[in-house]
Amino acid sequence: MSDSLIFAGMKFPTIKIYYIVLACLLALFGYLAMGMVGAILAFWTLLLWYSVWQRPYRFELFLIAGLGLLGAVAILPEKQWTESNIYFLMAFLVVAASPIFDLVALLFRRRIN
């Protein structure tokens, strides 16, 4: 069985369902915490995730995503961090860091076995 979806003669790689769930949660928590600014931060975070998971590794995509995320954080209004809903903001940060948690868990799993 192939690891891709064929639609209208084009071949698309299949996406695991938890990647879609994480992306939706990130966008939802970002929007609920900070409004449209949170949705923009979610976009740059998703692009950064994609650049890290892309094989072969694409340094230029990682650079663009990293600079975009830093730029989005830099132009945030000061009140955005203080007046946003703290629970949704924490949920956004946990979901945004979830690939790091996954990587650390994978490293420990390989060491134990």
N, C-alpha and C positions, 0 to 999 in steps of 0.2 A: 504494500500500500504506500502510496506517495505521501510526502509531507507537504503537499501543496494543493491548493484549490484551483481548479481550472474553470474559468468563467469567460464566456465569449471568446474562446481561443487563447486567452491570456492566462499565464500561470502565476498565481499569487501564493506566497507561503502562508500556511495556516498559523493562526495566533492562538496560543493557549488561553483558556478562558480566564485564568487568574490575572493575566496581563491586562485584559479588557476590564476586569473588575477593579484592579488597582488604578487604572487610568481614569475610570469613572469616579471612583472614590476620591482621587486626588483633585479632579476638576470640581466635584461637588463640594468637598470640604474647603477648597480654596475660594470658591464662589461664596459659600455661606460665611466664611470667616472674613473675607476682605472685599467681596464684591467682584467687579470686573478685573481689578488688579490681581486678585487671587487666581482668576481664570488665566490671566497672562502668565503668572508665575507657574501655574500648572502646565501650561504649554511648554515653557522653557525647560521645566523639570522633566517632562516626558521626552523632549528632544535629547536631553542629556542622558536619560536612561537608554534611549534607543542607540545613541552613539556608543555607549559602553557595551551594549549587548550585540552590536553589529559585528558580524564576522565576514570577511577579514576586518580587523579593527581600523576605523577611519579616524585618524588624528584630527583632520580638518573639521569634521563634523563635531567632534568633541570640543574643539577650540571655539567653534561658532556657538554651540549650545552653552558652554561655560561662560563665554563673554556675554551672551544674551541674558543668561540668568543673573550674572553679576550686575549688568546694566539695569535689568528690571528691578532688582533689589535696591540699587543705588538711587533710582528715581522715585522710589516710593515716598509718599508724604510721611512725615514724622508721625502724624496722628494715626496712620494706618496700622502701625504696630501696637499702639496704646489703646485705641478705641475699638479694635476688632474683637469679636467674640473669642474669648480665650480657649474655650473647649474645642471649637472648630479649628482654631489656629493650631492647637496641639495635635489634633487629629490630622491636620494637613501635614505638619512636620513629621509625624510618625509614618504616615503613608509615603511621604517623599523620601524618607530614610529607609524604607523597607528593603530596597535592593541591597543596601549595606548590611542590614541584619541577615539577609539571605546569604550574602557572600561570607560573612563571619560564621554562620551556622554550617555552611558547606566546608569551610576550612577546618572547623572542629570535627566535623563528621569524617573527613578524610584522615585526620590525625588519629582518631580513636580506632578506626578500622584498620 
